[in-house]
Amino acid sequence: MGKFKSDTKLGERYRDPLTGFEGVATGVTFYLHACERITLEFVKDGKIEYESFDAPRLVHIRSGLQPVTERTGGPGGREAQPNRVAR
């Protein structure tokens, strides 16, 4: 097993600009041959719901930055994503 780290801050709010989906980060999942996924929780119709997203796709609400991840799951790695903001 490898060691994994995430730049995502659990308990903070994130938004997916593609869907407009927004919620609180409550979980980080690392897959063997895929990217880091972040679970966002939100309230809909009085019920707690959740969805998971690829980490590079999310934007931190307070700072406006995307999480920096070592695992993109796609070809080319981090350099192939020109719109990424490194901290």
KASUL-V895214 format. One record per backbone hydrogen bond with DSSP energy under -1.0 kcal/mol. NH is the residue of the N-H (numbers start at 0). CO is the residue of the C=O. If there is no record, write none. Layout:
NH CO
NH CO
This chain:
10 24
11 8
13 22
14 58
15 20
19 15
22 13
23 40
24 11
25 38
26 38
28 36
35 70
36 28
37 52
38 26
39 50
40 23
41 48
43 46
46 43
48 41
50 39
52 37
54 35
56 53
57 54
58 14
59 64
60 12
63 59
76 73
79 76
80 77
83 80
